[in-house]
Structure formats: C-alpha cells, structure tokens
Amino acid sequence: MRQLDLLGSELATADRELAIEAFADPVVRHLMTIPGVDAVVGLSVVAAVGDFGWFASAEKLVA
C-alpha cells in the first residue's frame, strides 16, 4: 500500500509539472480548447507534430 501511495504521489507531481509546461505554451493552450484534449494530450500532439508551420494547411497536417 505504501508503494501505491508513493507512486500516486509521484504521478500527481508529474501531472502538475506537465500542466505548468502546457499552460506556458500557447499552442498547447489552444489545443486544450478542443473537448477531450488535456495537458498531456496537447503536449503529446506538439511533441509528435513539431512545428505546425511545416504544413501548408490543416488538411495536410491531418493527412
């Protein structure tokens, strides 16, 4: 049980740190306006896509 408590505490700390990073990035904040997109998802999308300017259009991005 102590191990579970420790891991839960570490997970909560990681979630707080991710939220701080997410709210510092305007692109992630914008993504978070989409229903179902939270800080972790927004950060993951930005990490996977990189610079959104590489794509000529939204259609090219999602393709």
C-alpha positions in Angstrom: 0.0 0.0 0.0 2.9 2.4 0.8 4.3 1.7 -2.7 1.0 2.6 -4.3 0.8 5.8 -2.2 4.3 6.7 -3.3 3.6 6.1 -7.0 0.4 8.0 -6.7 2.2 10.9 -5.2 4.9 10.8 -8.0 2.2 10.7 -10.6 0.5 13.7 -9.1 3.8 15.6 -9.1 4.4 14.7 -12.8 0.9 15.8 -13.7 1.4 19.2 -12.0 4.8 19.7 -13.9 3.2 18.8 -17.2 0.3 21.2 -16.6 2.8 24.0 -15.9 4.6 23.2 -19.2 1.3 23.0 -21.0 0.0 26.3 -19.8 3.3 28.0 -20.7 2.9 27.0 -24.4 0.3 29.0 -26.4 -0.1 26.2 -28.9 -0.8 23.6 -26.2 -3.3 26.0 -24.6 -5.0 26.4 -27.9 -5.2 22.7 -28.4 -6.7 22.3 -24.9 -9.7 24.3 -26.1 -10.7 21.1 -28.0 -13.0 18.9 -26.0 -11.2 15.9 -24.6 -7.7 17.4 -25.1 -6.0 17.9 -21.7 -2.4 19.0 -20.9 -0.9 15.5 -21.6 -2.7 15.1 -25.0 -1.8 18.7 -26.0 1.9 18.2 -25.2 1.9 14.9 -26.9 0.5 16.4 -30.1 3.0 19.2 -30.1 5.8 16.7 -29.5 4.7 14.5 -32.3 4.0 17.2 -34.8 6.8 19.7 -34.0 6.4 22.9 -35.9 2.9 23.2 -37.3 4.2 25.7 -39.8 5.7 22.8 -41.8 2.2 22.0 -43.1 0.6 24.1 -45.8 -2.9 23.5 -44.4 -4.8 21.8 -41.8 -5.7 19.1 -44.3 -2.0 18.4 -45.0 -1.4 18.1 -41.2 -4.2 15.6 -40.7 -3.3 13.6 -43.8 
